[in-house]
């Protein structure tokens, strides 16, 4: 065993010092027009490929040829870890402009951080009309880091509006590094089945309405939510999660490990160095999973003749 790091991944600086400081203070940053129309269309096309079950993987079954693309994708709230099976999604996990911004802001609150970042999760939200959103939550509850560096990179694949269920954030709610308790909510018509965070004043929440091609970056402690899609368009989003590469990733604790040294290695380095490259990497499983909500349960069965 040695302590050698990986070869350095160089990415461009994209945002200004003022924008970095805005992220540190507010816990989120909106960067318009980061991806081109052509790039957004590529992700949309891959979403259809995933929805049709055309990747050789567990977790989603192929649909009959008679089922239209619109029918196939119109039944999906969210697919977890599509980058495990899709080279297209993995390409956007490692997109140089996105990772350039990540190298500037992910752990900008740490004085000696060198810009190194790794990815551990991707989530493809389709959220068709009438599908539910997510109640208040903090991503750090689900993906713990050791230095408060968890960050989401939220790629708007469609214009996201209040009407179709855009992101809402509570600026500054990340600052104390406090994880709020969670409970079951009593509003299944508005939110999916995940629990809600509670115990804070939500009166200062703001909507983050953006156009397709915009990136929204947000800290893992930032309180955020989205409401039901009450519009007549999809609200498609690819959101990938990253953290400082120097932080261990105690996502789960296996036999013989302690919380202090648990470190999951099914990751993708995207900027700077991986100081733990000597540990090796876990091969991602050929498996994806889905998030469900009330709207999905209420859809009629899909047959070979359509819905």
C-alpha positions as CSV (number, residue, x, y, z in Angstrom):
1,X,0.0,0.0,0.0
2,X,1.2,3.5,-0.7
3,X,-0.2,7.0,-0.4
4,X,0.1,8.1,-4.0
5,X,-2.7,10.3,-5.4
6,X,-4.2,10.0,-8.8
7,X,-3.1,11.9,-11.9
8,X,-4.5,15.5,-11.7
9,X,-7.6,16.3,-13.6
10,X,-7.4,19.9,-14.8
11,X,-10.7,21.9,-15.4
12,X,-11.3,25.5,-16.3
13,X,-12.3,28.3,-13.9
14,X,-15.8,29.4,-14.8
15,X,-17.3,31.6,-12.1
16,X,-16.0,34.8,-10.4
17,X,-14.8,35.3,-6.9
18,X,-18.0,37.1,-6.2
19,X,-20.0,34.1,-7.3
20,X,-17.9,31.8,-5.2
21,X,-18.6,34.0,-2.2
22,X,-22.3,34.1,-2.9
23,X,-22.3,30.3,-2.8
24,X,-20.4,30.2,0.5
25,X,-22.9,32.7,2.1
26,X,-26.2,31.5,0.5
27,X,-25.6,27.8,-0.1
28,X,-26.6,27.9,-3.7
29,X,-25.5,29.4,-7.1
30,X,-27.4,29.7,-10.4
31,X,-25.3,29.7,-13.6
32,X,-27.4,30.3,-16.7
33,X,-26.7,28.9,-20.2
34,X,-23.9,26.6,-19.1
35,X,-25.0,23.8,-21.4
36,X,-26.0,24.3,-25.0
37,X,-29.3,23.3,-26.6
38,X,-27.5,20.4,-28.4
39,X,-26.2,19.1,-25.1
40,X,-29.6,19.3,-23.4
41,X,-31.1,17.4,-26.3
42,X,-28.5,14.7,-25.9
43,X,-29.5,14.2,-22.2
44,X,-33.2,14.2,-23.1
45,X,-32.6,11.5,-25.7
46,X,-30.7,9.4,-23.2
47,X,-33.5,9.8,-20.7
48,X,-35.8,8.1,-23.3
49,X,-33.3,5.3,-23.8
50,X,-33.2,4.7,-20.0
51,X,-37.0,4.9,-19.8
52,X,-37.5,2.3,-22.5
53,X,-35.1,-0.1,-20.7
54,X,-32.7,-0.2,-23.6
55,X,-29.6,-0.5,-21.4
56,X,-28.6,-4.0,-20.3
57,X,-29.1,-3.6,-16.6
58,X,-31.3,-4.5,-13.7
59,X,-33.9,-2.1,-12.3
60,X,-35.9,-1.2,-15.4
61,X,-37.6,-3.6,-17.8
62,X,-37.7,-3.0,-21.6
63,X,-41.0,-1.7,-22.9
64,X,-42.7,-3.0,-26.0
65,X,-41.9,-1.3,-29.3
66,X,-45.6,-0.3,-29.6
67,X,-45.2,1.9,-26.5
68,X,-44.3,5.5,-27.6
69,X,-41.4,7.3,-26.1
70,X,-43.8,9.8,-24.5
71,X,-45.6,7.0,-22.8
72,X,-42.4,5.3,-21.6
73,X,-40.9,8.4,-20.1
74,X,-44.2,9.8,-18.8
75,X,-44.3,7.1,-16.1
76,X,-41.0,8.1,-14.4
77,X,-40.5,10.4,-11.5
78,X,-36.8,9.7,-10.9
79,X,-34.1,7.2,-11.9
80,X,-31.2,6.8,-9.4
81,X,-27.6,6.2,-10.6
82,X,-28.1,6.3,-14.3
83,X,-24.4,7.0,-14.8
84,X,-23.8,3.4,-13.7
85,X,-25.1,2.2,-17.0
86,X,-25.2,5.2,-19.4
87,X,-22.0,6.6,-20.9
88,X,-24.0,9.7,-21.8
89,X,-24.9,10.5,-18.3
90,X,-21.4,9.7,-17.1
91,X,-20.1,12.2,-19.7
92,X,-22.2,15.0,-18.1
93,X,-21.1,13.9,-14.6
94,X,-17.6,14.8,-15.9
95,X,-18.6,17.8,-18.0
96,X,-15.5,20.2,-18.0
97,X,-17.6,23.4,-17.4
98,X,-19.7,21.8,-14.6
99,X,-16.6,20.3,-13.0
100,X,-14.7,23.6,-13.4
101,X,-17.3,25.3,-11.2
102,X,-17.3,22.4,-8.8
103,X,-13.5,22.8,-8.5
104,X,-14.1,26.4,-7.4
105,X,-17.1,26.2,-5.0
106,X,-17.5,22.6,-3.6
107,X,-15.3,23.1,-0.5
108,X,-14.6,26.8,-0.8
109,X,-15.4,27.2,2.9
110,X,-12.3,25.1,3.7
111,X,-9.1,27.2,3.8
112,X,-6.7,24.6,2.4
113,X,-8.9,23.0,-0.2
114,X,-7.1,22.4,-3.5
115,X,-10.2,22.1,-5.8
116,X,-10.3,18.3,-5.9
117,X,-13.9,16.8,-6.4
118,X,-15.4,13.4,-6.8
119,X,-18.9,12.2,-7.7
120,X,-20.9,9.5,-6.0
121,X,-24.4,9.9,-7.3
122,X,-26.6,10.8,-10.2
123,X,-30.4,11.2,-10.3
124,X,-32.5,11.7,-13.4
125,X,-35.9,13.4,-12.6
126,X,-38.5,13.4,-15.3
127,X,-41.4,14.6,-13.2
128,X,-44.3,14.6,-15.7
129,X,-47.4,16.7,-15.2
130,X,-49.3,15.8,-12.0
131,X,-46.3,14.1,-10.5
132,X,-45.3,15.0,-6.9
133,X,-42.3,16.9,-5.7
134,X,-40.1,16.4,-2.7
135,X,-40.7,17.9,0.8
136,X,-38.2,19.9,2.7
137,X,-34.9,18.0,3.0
138,X,-31.1,18.3,3.2
139,X,-29.1,16.0,1.0
140,X,-26.4,15.5,3.6
141,X,-28.9,13.4,5.5
142,X,-28.7,10.8,2.8
143,X,-25.0,11.3,1.7
144,X,-22.9,12.2,4.7
145,X,-19.5,13.8,4.2
146,X,-16.9,14.6,6.8
147,X,-16.4,18.3,6.0
148,X,-19.8,19.6,4.9
149,X,-18.7,19.6,1.2
150,X,-21.6,17.7,-0.3
151,X,-22.9,19.6,-3.3
152,X,-25.6,19.0,-5.9
153,X,-25.2,20.1,-9.6
154,X,-28.8,20.5,-10.9
155,X,-29.0,20.5,-14.7
156,X,-32.2,22.0,-16.0
157,X,-33.3,19.9,-19.0
158,X,-36.5,22.0,-19.4
159,X,-37.5,25.5,-18.2
160,X,-38.3,25.0,-14.5
161,X,-41.1,27.2,-13.3
162,X,-43.3,27.5,-10.3
163,X,-46.1,26.0,-12.3
164,X,-44.2,22.8,-13.3
165,X,-42.5,22.3,-9.9
166,X,-39.2,24.2,-9.8
167,X,-36.7,24.0,-7.0
168,X,-37.4,26.1,-3.9
169,X,-34.5,27.0,-1.5
170,X,-34.0,28.5,1.9
171,X,-30.9,30.7,1.4
172,X,-28.4,30.5,4.2
173,X,-30.0,27.5,5.9
174,X,-26.7,25.6,5.4
175,X,-24.5,27.9,7.5
176,X,-24.7,26.3,10.9
177,X,-24.2,22.8,9.5
178,X,-27.2,21.6,11.4
179,X,-29.2,18.6,10.2
180,X,-32.9,19.0,11.0
181,X,-35.0,16.1,12.2
182,X,-37.3,14.4,9.8
183,X,-40.8,13.0,10.0
184,X,-43.5,11.5,7.7
185,X,-45.4,14.3,6.0
186,X,-49.2,14.2,5.6
187,X,-49.4,15.6,2.1
188,X,-48.9,12.8,-0.4
189,X,-50.7,14.7,-3.2
190,X,-47.9,17.4,-3.1
191,X,-44.8,15.4,-2.2
192,X,-43.4,11.9,-2.9
193,X,-43.0,9.3,-0.2
194,X,-39.7,10.6,1.3
195,X,-39.8,12.2,4.8
196,X,-39.7,15.9,5.4
197,X,-37.3,18.0,7.5
198,X,-38.9,20.2,10.1
199,X,-38.2,22.6,12.9
200,X,-37.3,25.8,11.1
201,X,-38.8,29.0,9.7
202,X,-39.6,28.6,6.0
203,X,-40.9,32.1,5.4
204,X,-37.8,33.2,3.6
205,X,-37.9,30.4,0.9
206,X,-37.5,31.5,-2.7
207,X,-38.3,29.8,-6.0
208,X,-35.4,29.1,-8.4
209,X,-37.1,29.5,-11.8
210,X,-34.5,28.8,-14.5
211,X,-34.3,28.1,-18.3
212,X,-33.1,24.9,-19.8
213,X,-29.3,24.7,-19.9
214,X,-29.0,26.4,-16.5
215,X,-27.0,24.8,-13.6
216,X,-28.1,25.2,-10.0
217,X,-25.4,24.3,-7.5
218,X,-26.4,23.8,-3.8
219,X,-24.7,22.7,-0.6
220,X,-25.7,19.4,1.0
221,X,-27.0,21.2,4.2
222,X,-29.2,23.7,2.3
223,X,-32.9,23.2,2.9
224,X,-34.7,22.8,-0.4
225,X,-37.9,21.3,-1.8
226,X,-40.1,21.1,-4.9
227,X,-43.8,21.1,-5.3
228,X,-46.1,19.1,-7.5
229,X,-46.0,19.6,-11.3
230,X,-49.2,21.5,-12.0
231,X,-48.2,22.5,-15.5
232,X,-48.6,20.6,-18.8
233,X,-44.8,20.0,-19.5
234,X,-42.2,17.7,-18.1
235,X,-39.7,19.2,-15.6
236,X,-36.7,17.1,-16.4
237,X,-33.5,17.5,-14.4
238,X,-30.3,15.6,-14.1
239,X,-28.8,16.2,-10.6
240,X,-25.4,14.8,-9.7
241,X,-23.9,14.8,-6.3
242,X,-20.2,15.4,-5.5
243,X,-17.9,16.2,-2.6
244,X,-14.4,17.2,-1.7
245,X,-12.1,14.3,-2.8
246,X,-10.2,14.7,0.4
247,X,-13.3,13.8,2.4
248,X,-13.9,10.1,3.1
249,X,-17.4,9.0,2.0
250,X,-19.0,7.1,4.9
251,X,-22.2,6.5,2.9
252,X,-22.6,3.1,4.6
253,X,-20.5,1.2,7.2
254,X,-19.5,-2.3,6.4
255,X,-18.3,-5.0,8.8
256,X,-15.0,-4.2,10.4
257,X,-15.3,-0.5,9.7
258,X,-15.8,2.5,12.0
259,X,-17.6,5.7,11.1
260,X,-14.2,7.4,11.2
261,X,-12.7,5.3,8.4
262,X,-15.7,4.0,6.3
263,X,-15.1,5.1,2.8
264,X,-17.2,4.0,-0.2
265,X,-15.2,3.8,-3.4
266,X,-17.8,3.6,-6.2
267,X,-16.9,7.2,-7.2
268,X,-15.9,9.2,-10.2
269,X,-13.0,11.7,-9.7
270,X,-13.9,14.8,-11.7
271,X,-11.3,17.5,-10.8
272,X,-7.9,17.8,-9.1
273,X,-6.6,14.6,-7.5
274,X,-8.0,11.6,-5.7
275,X,-5.8,11.3,-2.6
276,X,-7.2,7.8,-1.9
277,X,-6.5,6.4,-5.4
278,X,-4.3,3.8,-3.8
279,X,-7.5,2.2,-2.4
280,X,-8.7,1.4,-5.9
281,X,-12.3,1.8,-7.1
282,X,-15.4,-0.3,-6.8
283,X,-17.0,-1.3,-10.1
284,X,-20.5,0.2,-10.4
285,X,-23.2,-2.4,-10.5
286,X,-25.2,-2.7,-13.7
287,X,-28.3,-1.7,-11.8
288,X,-30.4,1.4,-11.5
289,X,-33.4,2.1,-9.2
290,X,-36.4,4.3,-9.3
291,X,-38.1,6.8,-6.9
292,X,-41.9,6.5,-6.7
293,X,-44.8,8.9,-5.8
294,X,-48.6,8.8,-5.6
295,X,-49.0,9.7,-9.3
296,X,-47.2,6.7,-10.5
297,X,-49.3,4.4,-8.4
298,X,-52.5,5.9,-9.9
299,X,-51.5,5.3,-13.5
300,X,-53.2,2.4,-15.3
301,X,-51.0,-0.5,-16.4
302,X,-49.1,0.0,-19.6
303,X,-49.9,-2.6,-22.3
304,X,-48.4,-3.3,-25.7
305,X,-51.1,-1.2,-27.3
306,X,-50.2,1.8,-25.2
307,X,-51.8,3.1,-22.0
